[in-house]
Amino acid sequence: MKLMLRALKKYRVLAVISLVLLLLQAVCDLLLPSYTAKLIDTGIQNNGISYAVPLQMCEEDKAQLSLFFTDEEQLVFDDNYVFENGTYALKDTQDETLSALESVFIPPLFVLHTVRNVGVQDYTLPASPTEADKEAAAAARTRTLDGAAVLGENLIRNSAVAVCVSMFSEAGGDAVSLRTQYLKTTGLQMLGLTLAMAALAVLLNYVTTIIGTGVGRDLRKSVFEKVLSFSGGEMNSFSVSSLITRTTNDVQHVQMVIMIALRAVLYAPLMSIGGTVMVMRTSPAMSWIVALAVGIILAALGILSVVLFPKFKIMQKLVDGINRISREMLSGVQVIRAFGRETEEERRFEEANTKLMKTSLFTNRTLAFLAPILNLMMYGFSALIVRVAAPKIDAGTMEVGDMTAFTTYAIMIAGGFLMVSMVFVYAPRALVAVGRIEQVLSTQPLVTDCENAIAPETCEGVVEFRNVSFAYPDTEAETLKNISFTAYPGQTFAVVGGTGCGKSTLLRLLERFYDPTDGQILLDGTDIRDMTLHSLREKMGYVPQKGVLFSGTIGSNIAFGTQTLSDAQRDKAAEVAQASEFISSKPDGFDSNIAQGGTNVSGGQKQRLSIARAIAVQPKIYLFDDSFSALDYKTDAVLRAALRKEVADATVIIVAQRLSTVLHAEQILVLDEGRAVGLGTHEELLRTCPVYRNIAASQLSAAELGLGEEATDGEA
C-alpha cells in the first residue's frame, strides 16, 4: 500500500481534482431524485403550483376564503395582494415570499377545501357572505382543524394546493400552461444535471486514466531502472521471466486497481453518505430499511472477501507457473523436439493450465452468482420500501414523489457498496503484484558507486588484479582464488583454462558486475570500486561469450554504445570485424533489420557484429569473452590481424578456449579450478606449465607446438 501511495504522490494535484469531480458528480446524482419527486408531486399532482398560496383569485373565492381568516391572516392577505381587473393577484411571487406565506394560508385553504368537497357538520357556505357569517365560519374552522389532527401534513397541504389551483383557473389563469411550464422547467433542470454528470464522468475518466497510466509508466520505469542497476547477484535471485512479469503484468494490475479506486471506491462512500443524508431528510422513519440493506450487503461483501481473497492469491501463483512453463517450453522447443518430450511437456503444461482454469472458474462463478443475488436484494428492498410507504401515502404523511426519491436513494446507497465489489476482482492480484514490485524496488544492489566515487577523464588502460578472490553469492566455494596479474596498453593479455575455471568471471569482476570478496582490481593504479560505474564501463569495450543483438538495424546495433558514431567510423568498425561482406550482401546494407535477439543472423555474424559494436566505442580496454568461437579459422585469423592494427594502443584481454586465438598474446594466464597455475608467453608456458601444455596438446600438433627433442625428453 505504501508503494501505491508513493506512486500517487506525484499525481496528488490530479488526485485532488478527481476527488472534486467525484464530489460534484455525486451531488448531481443525489439531486436528481429530488427533482423526480418535484416532477411527480408538484408538476403532476399539484399542476405546477409549488406552494399552498393562491396566485390569483376572483372576488367570490376571496370572499369565501376570507370567512375562514383570522384577523392576523386577513392583515397578511391585505399586505400581499392587490385587486386589479376584478381579481386579486399576489404582489410578490418569489420563492422566499411564497415559502413564508404558505404557513399562513394552509389552514384557511384546507378548511375551504373541506367545506367545498367534504362538508362540515352544521355549516354551509353562504351564497353572499356577510359579516354575520363570520362567527359560524370561525366555528366551522375550529371543528375542521381539530378533526384534521389525525391527517398527515402532506394531505392537508395538498388539499390547500388543490384550492389554489381551482382559484387560479376561476380567476382566468391557464392552469394547463402553468403545469406545462413547471414540467418543462423542471425537466430542463434535470437534463442539465444529467449533462453535467456526463461531462463530469468524461473528465473524471480522463483524469483517472492519466493518473493510472502515469503511475503504471512510473512503476515500469522504476522497476526497469532498478533492474539495470542490479549486479549479477541480484539478477540471479530473480528469474528473467519473473522480472518480465513484474514489469508488465504486475504493474498492469496496480494501474487498474488505482483507476478503479479513484472512481468506484471513493465514489461509493460519497454516494452512501450523501444518500443517507437525503434519506433522513425525505423520511427519517424509514431509514431503518436503508440500514438493513447496507448491513446485508456488507455481510455479503465480507463473505466474498473471506472466500475469494485466498483464491486470487493462488491464481497469481498459478499464472506465474504458467509463464515459467511457457517460457521454458518456448526457449527450449528444439531440445524438447530433439528428445521427443512433446507429450510430457504438453502434459506438464496441461496440469498447470487446468489448475488455473479450475481456480478461475471458482472465482468467476462466485462473482457471477453474487451479482444477481445482490441485485435481487436491491429490488427486494425496493419492494419493502413500497410496502412500508403505501400506508403512509394513504394517511397523507408521505408523498408519492418522496417514496420514489426514497427508493432511488436507497438503491444509490446499496449500489455504492456494490461498486466496491468491482475492486474485489482486481484487489487481491494487485496486492500480490504490489508486494512483488516492492520486492524488486527494495532490493539494494551489491555493486554501487561509493560515496566519493571519482570519474577520471583520462585512461591509460593499465589493469591490475592484486590477490583477487571471489565467490558467487549464496555459494561457499571460491570461483577465483588469489589471482594477481597486470595487463598493459598495447599488449594482448589472454586467459585460458578448462571449463568452469573462472575465465569469464574474471571479466565480470573487471566490469564490476560483481565485486571481489577479497583483494583489489586496479585501473591505472585506482581501485575500480572508487570509480563511478559509468566512468569505468565507458572505458571498456565488452564482447560477451554469447553474441547479443537488439531489435533494430545492423547500423543501430553497431552504434549501440555511442551516440556520436559517424558513417565512416561505423564502416571502419564493420570492416575490422570482418562484417562488411555479409552486410553489403543484404539489400538494405546497414539499414537491414535485426530481429529480436538477432535470430535472423547466424552465430558467426552475431559475434562479428558484437565485435564491431565494441570497436565502434573506441575504448581503452577491450574485453573479449571467448568472442571468436563461432568464427572459422580463416575469418578468426584475418579478424585478429585487422584487430591488432586497430587496437595497437589499447589493452586487450581475451578469454579463449581455442589456443590458436591467443598464441601470439604477450601474456597468457592459465587458470585451473580458480587458481592461477601459469603466466607467460605461449613458448614459456609450454615449458613451465603442465596444464597449458595439456590444453595445447589436445588442440595442436607437435609440429604446430614447435616442441623439440629437448622439450620432449624433458616432458618425459
N, C-alpha and C positions, 0 to 999 in steps of 0.2 A: 504493500500500500504506500510506503514511503517513496518507493520508486515512482509510482504514478503521480504522487503529489509533487515530487521534484520535477518530473517531466512537465506537469501542468503549470509550474511556476512561471515559465517563460511566457505562457499564454494567459496570465492572470487577468489582463485587461479584457481580452476576448471572453474569458470565462465570466467576468462580471457583466459584460454586455449580454451574454447568453442568459444569465440569470434575470436581467432586466426584461429581456424579450420573453422569457418564460413567464415572468410575473404579469406582464401586460397581456400575454395570451391567456393566462389563467383568469385574469379579470374579465376579459371579453367573454371567455367561455362561461364564467359564472353569471354574467349579466344577462345572457341570452334567455335562460328560463324565466327570469323576472319579466322580460318583455313578452314572453309567451303568455304568462299569467295575465298581463295587462291586455293583451290582444283578446283573450277569452272573456275575462271579467268585465273590462271596460268597453272594449271595442264591440264585442258581440252582445253580451248580456245587457250592458247599460247604454248602448247606442252611441258610444264615443264620449259620453259625459263622465269625466273623471272624478268630479266632486259633487256631493249632495247639496248643491247650491243652485237655485234657479238662475239661469242666464237671462231669460225673458219670461214675462207672464202678462196675460191680459188682465183687464180690470176685475172681471168676475173671479178669476183664480186668485188674484191678490186679495180680494175681499174675503174669500173663503179661507185662505191661509192666515189672514190677519186675525180671524176668530180665535186661532189657537196660539197666537203670540202672547208672550208675557210682555210687560211694559219694557223691560230691557231689550228683548228681541225686536220689539217694534222700533225702538230707537236705532238699533243696529241697521234694521231694514231701511229706515228713512235716511240714514247716513250713507248708504252704499247703493241705493237705487235712484234712478231718475225716470220721470214719466215723460215719454216722447211718442207722438203719433199714436196715442191710445194704448200704449203698452209700457210696462215697467221693465227697464233694462239695467243690468248690473254695470256700474261705472268702471270698475277695475277687474279685469279677468286674469290677472297674473296669478301664478300658482301659489305664491305666498299669501295673497289675499283670500283666494278660494279655500286654501287649507285652514286659514284662521276662521272663516265664516262657516265652515262645514259643521263644526260642533254646535253652532248657534241654530242652524236651520234644520238639522236632522230631527229633533223632537217634534216641532210643529208639522214638518213634512210627513213624518211617519204617521202622526195622528190623522192628518188629512187623507193619506193613502188608506188607512184602516177604515175611516168613516166612509170613504167612497167605495171601496172594494169588499170590505168585510161587514162593516156596520158596527156601530157602538150601541149598547143597550140604552133604550130610552132617549136616544138622540138621533135627530135627522138634520141634515144641512138645510138651513133656511134658503128660500129662493132669493130673497133680497136681505142679506144680513143687516141687522141693526145693532145699536148699542145694547139693546136689551138681550140680544142673543149671546153676549159675551160671557155671562155667568154660566149659562148652560154649556157653552163651548169649553170653558175652563174645567168644568166638572168632567166633561167627556174626555178631555186631555188627560186629567189625572187618572181616570179609570183605565184609559188605553195604555198609558205608560206603565202603570202598575202591573197590568196584565202582560206587558212586553218583557217583564223581568226574566221570564223563562226562555225568551228568544235569544238567539245569538246576535252579536253586534253586526255581523255581516248581513244577516237577514233584515235587520232594522235599517241599515244603511242602504241596501239595495232597494228596499221599499221606498225610501226617501228619494233615491235617484230616479226610480220609475215615475214619481210625481213630477220631478224636474223635467224629464223627457216629455211627459204629457203637456206640461205648461209651455214648454218651448214650442211644441207643434201647434198648440192652440193660439199662441201669440204670433203665428205666421212664420215661425222658423222652419228651416228644412232639416228635419231630423236625419233623413237618409244621407243628405250631403254631409252633415256633421259626423255621422258614423263613418262614412266613406273616407272623409278627410283624416279622421283619427286612425283608421286602419292603415291608410296609405302612409301616414307619418310614422306610425309605429313599425310598419313593415320596412320602410326605408331605413329606419334606425337599426333594425335587426340585420338588414342587408349590409349596412355599413359596418356593423360589428363583425359580421361573417367575413367581409372582405378584409377587414383589419386583421382578423385571426389568420386568414390565408396568407397575407403579406408577412405577418409576424412569423408564421410557420416556415415560410420560404427563407426569411432572413435567419431564423434560428437554425434551420438545416444548413444554411451556408456557413454560418459562424461555427457551428459544432463540427462540420466537416473540415473546416480549416484547422480547428483545434486537434481533432482526432488524427487527421492525416499528418499534421505538423508534428504531433507527438510521436507518431509512427516513424516519420522521417528522422527525427532526432534520436530516437531509440536505436534505429538501424545504424545511424551514423556512429553513435556512441559504442555500440557493440562491435561494429566493423573496425573502428579506430582502436578499441581495446584489444581486439584480436591481432591487429597489425603490430601492437606493442608487445605481444606475448613472445617469450623466449621459447626454446624448444621444449622446456619442461612443462609450461602451461599448455602448449599445443598438444602434448601427449596426454594431458589429464582430461581434455575434451576431445571427443571424436569429431572428425570433419563433418559427418552427417548431423551430429548433434549441434554443432555451431551453425550450420546452414539452417537447421530447423529453428533454432533460437533467433536467428537474424530475420527470418521470414515469417514462418507460421506463428511463432510465439508473439512476435511484435504485432502481427495482424490481429490476434485475439485481444491484446491490450488496447489496440486502437479502436476496435469495435466496441469494447465494453465502455471505453471513455465516451464515445459518441452516444451510446445508449444511455449512459448515466447522466450525461448533460441534458438529455431530452426527457426520458421516462422517469428515472429515479428522482430527479429534482422536481419534475412536474407533478408527480404523484402526491407528495406532501402538500404542495401548494393547492392542488385541487381538493385534497382531503380537508385541510384546514379551512380553506375558503368555503367549501361546500358545507362544512359543519356550521360555520357562522351563518350562512344563508339559511340553512335548515332551522336553526334556532330562531331566526327572525321570522321564518314562514310559519312554523308550527312547533313550538318547543315541546308540546305534549306528545308529539310523535317521534321525537329524536331517538327514543329507545330502539326504534326499528333500525335506524342507521347504525347505532352502537352494536346491535345484534349482527347486522350484516358484516360490519368491519371485523368483529370478533371471529365469526365463522371463516371469513376469507383469510385472516391472519393465521388461524389454526391450519387451514388448508395449505398455505404457503410454508408454514413451519414443517408440516409433514413432508411437503415436497422437498425442502432443503435436506431433511434428515435422510430421505430415501435416495435422492438423486446426487447429492454432492459427492459421496464416495464413488458412485458410478462414473461421474465425469472425470474424476482423478484417474480412475482405472483406464478410461478411454484415452486420456492423454498419453499414458504409458504405452498403451497398445498402438497408438498412432506412431510413437517413436519406434516401436518394434517393427511396424510395417515399413517405415522409412529406412531403418537399418537393413532389413532383409532385402528390400528393393534395391538399395544401393549396392549391397554385396552381390546380388544377382546380376545387376546391370554391368558392374565393373568387372565381374568375373565370368561373364557369359561364355567366353571362349573356353575357359578352363572347365566350366560345367559341361559344355558340349563335348569337349575332348575326353572327359572321363565318364560320359554317359550318365550324368547325375540329374538330367532334366526332371525325371519323375520324382526323385527325392526332394529336389528343390521346390517343385510345384506343390508337393505335399506339405513342406515346411511353410511355404507362403500361405497355403490354404488354411492351415491351422491358425496362424496369426490373424488372417483375414476373417475367418469365421468367428473367432473370439471378439474381434472388434465389431463385427456385424451384430452378434447377439447382444453385446452391451449397448450398442447404438439403438437396436430395436427396443430394448427395455426402456431406455431413457425417452425415446421418441414416443413410444406407446403411452408411457406415463404422462408425458406432456400433452399428448393428443387426448387422453382421457380426462385430464384435468380441465382443459379449456371448456368443453361443453358442460361439465359439472358446475364450474364457476358461473358460466352464463345462465345455466338453469337456476342457480341460486339467485342471481341478479333478477331474473324475471319472476322468481318466486317472491322475492322481496317487493317487487313492483305490485304483484297481486295482493300481497299483505297490506301494502300502503293503501290500495284502493278499498280493500275490505275495512280497514280501520277508519279511513277518511269518509266513506259513504254516509254513516250515521251523523258525522259532524257536519257534512254538507246539508243533510236533511234538516238538522237542527239549526242551521244558519250560523254555525260557529266557524265555518271554513268555506272558502270559495272553491269552485271547480278549477279555476286557473291556479290557485295556490296548491291544490292537490297535484296538478300537472307539474308545477315547478318543483314541488317537494319530491315527486317521483324522479324527476330529472336530476336533482341534486344528489339524491340517494344513489342513483346509478353512477353519477360522476365520482362520488366518493369511493364506491366499490370499484369502479373502473380504474381509479387512480392506483389502487392496490393491485389490480390485475395487471396494470402496465409494468409493475415491478417484477412480475413473474417472467417477463421477457428477459430480464437480466439473468435469471436462473439458467438460461440456455448457454450463456457465454461466461458468466462469472467464475464458475469452477475452473474452466480451462484457462481463463485469464489469470486467476490467482496462481495456478500452477506455472503459467507462462511467465508471470512477473517474477516468481521465485527463480526460475531458470535463467531469465535475463539478468536478474540481480546477482546470481552466482557468477556470471561472466564478468559483469561490471565491477564486482567487489574483489575479483581476483587480482592481486598485486603482482606484476611481472617481476621475476627474479633478476632480470637484466634490465637496468635502467641507468640513466645518467646520474652521476654522483652530484652532490650539492654544488661543488665548484668546478664542474666539468669544463674543460677548455676545448677550443676548436682551432687547432693550428692551421695557419694559412698555407704554409709550405710543407712539403713532404719529400724526403729523400728516398724512403722506401726500405730502410733497414729494419728487418723483422727479427726479433729475438725471442725465443722461448727459454725461460730460465726456471729449470726444475719444476716443470708443469706436470701436475697430476689432475685427473678428472674422473669422476664417477657420475653416471646419469642419475637424475632424481629417482628416488624410491628403489635404488639398487645399491647393494653393498660393494660389489666387485668394482675395482677401478678399471676404466677403459684405457686410460693413459697413465703411465707411471714414470714420474721423474724425467720428463723429456726436456732436453736442452739442445739448442742449435741456434745458428744465426744465418739468415739469408740476406744477401747483399744486392743492391741495384746492379743491373747489367749482367746478372747471373741467373741461371736456371737452377732452382732447388727442387729436387724430386723426392717423393715419399713413396716407398714400395713396401710390400708385405703381403702376408696371406689375408684371406677373407676374415673380416671381423677383428683385425688387429688394431683398429683405431685410426686408419688413414683419413677418412672423411671427417671424423670427429675433430681431428687436428685443425682442419679448415673451418669447421663450425666455431671452434674456440676463437680463431683469429677474427672471424666475422662477428664475434660476440653474440652468436645465437645461444651460447651458454657461457658462463664464467668458470674458469678453472677452480677446482676445490682446493688446490694448493699451487704455489708458485706464481710466476708473473709472465705476462706476454707484453713485450715492449715494441713500440714503433718509434724509430728514431730516438730511442732512449726514454720514451714516455710510456708509462703503463697505460694500456688501452682503456682500462677502467676509469682513467682520469680524463678521457676524451669523450666528447658527445658522440652518441651513436651515429648521428648523421654525418659528422665530420669524418669519423672513422670509415664508415662504409662508402662514402663518396670517393675515397682514395683507392678503392678496390674495384676490380672488375671480376665478378664471380661467374663461373660457368659450372652449373650443378652436374652431378653424375647423370641424372636423367634430364634430357633437354625439355625445358618448359617453355611453351609458347602461349601467347594470349590471343584471344579472338581479335581480329582486326586485319591488317595487311602485313605483307613482308616488311615494308618500309617502317610501319609503326612499331613492329617488334624489334627491328634493329635500333630504332631511335628510342626504345623504351626507357633507357637510363639517362637520357639527356634531352633537354628541350631546345638546344641550340645546334642541332646537327644539320650541317649543310648537305646538299646533294652530293658534293664531291667527297665529303667525309664518309657519307653513307656508302657510296660506291667503293671507296677505298677499303672500308671495313668488310664489305662483302667479298671484295677481291682477295684480301688477305685470308679470309676464312674459307676460300675456295667455294663460295656460294654463288659467284657471278654467273657461272654457266647454267645452272638449273634455274636461276631467277630469270635470265634472259630468254630461256626456252618457254617461259609462260607468257601467254598473250598480253597480260597486263603488267608484266615485269614486277617492279616493287609495289605496285598497287594491287597485286594478286591477293585474293582473300585467304586468310588463315582461319580455319575453323577452330572452335573451342578446344583447347588442349593440343592444337596442332595435329589433329587426326587426319588431315588431308595431305600431310607430307610424311616422308619416310623418316626413320630414326636417324640416319646419317644427315639428312637435310635439317632435321631439328637441331642436331649438335652443331652443325656449321652456322646456322642462324643464331644459336646461343653464343657461339664464339664471336660472331660478328657483332652481336649486341654488346659484349664485353669490350671488344676493341674500339667500338664507337665512343665509349665513355672516355677513352684515353687515360686510364688510371695509372697510378704509380706502382700498383701491385696487382698482378694477375694471379687469380686462383683458379686452377683447372682441376676439377674433381673427376678424374677418370673420364675426361671430356672427349677423348679420341677413340673410345672403344668401338663405336658404331661405324668408324671410317675404315675403308680398305687400306692396305699398307701403302699403296701408291699415293692416295689422297692424304693419308696421315703424314707421309714424308714431305710432300710438297707443301702442305699447310704449315708444318713445323718450320720448314725453311723460310717461308714467307713471314711467318710469325716472328722468327728470330730477328729478322731485319727490322720489323715494325716495333718490337718491344726492346730494343737494344739498351735503352736507358732505364728500363723498369725492372722491378723484382718479379720473377716468375716462379710460382710454386705450383708444381704439378703432382697430383696424386694419380698413380697409374698402376694398372695390373699388367699391362703389356710393356716389357722392358725395352723393346725397340723404340718406344716413345721417349725414353729418358736416358738412353745410352750416353748421350753427349752432354748431360747435365753436369755443371761444375761441382754440385754436391748432391749425393743421394743418401737419404735417411732410410734405414731399414728398420721396420717395426716387426716385433714378434710378440703377440699376446700383450700388446700395450706398452712394451718396453723397447727402447732404442738399442738395437744389437749391432748396429753398424752405421758409420757415417764417413763418406768419402766419394771419390770418383768411381766409375764403373770398374776400372782396372784395379784400383786399390781394394775395392770390396770383393772382387773375385779372389784376391789373395788372402784377405783377412777375415772375411765374414762367411761362415758356412751357410747361414740362412740365405744370404743373397746368392751364393754360388748354387744352391739347390734350386732356387727360383729360376736362375739363368739357365741352368742345365735342363730344366723342364720346358723351356721355351726356345732356346737357341742351340745350334750345333756347336761342336767343339771348335770347328774352323771359324764360325762366326764369333765365338767367345774369345778366340785368339789364345787358347791355352797351349803352352809349350810343354816339352817333356819335363822341365823342372817343376812346373806347376803341377803336372800330373803326378810326378813322383812325390812331390810334397803332399799332395792330397792323399796319396796312398799311405 
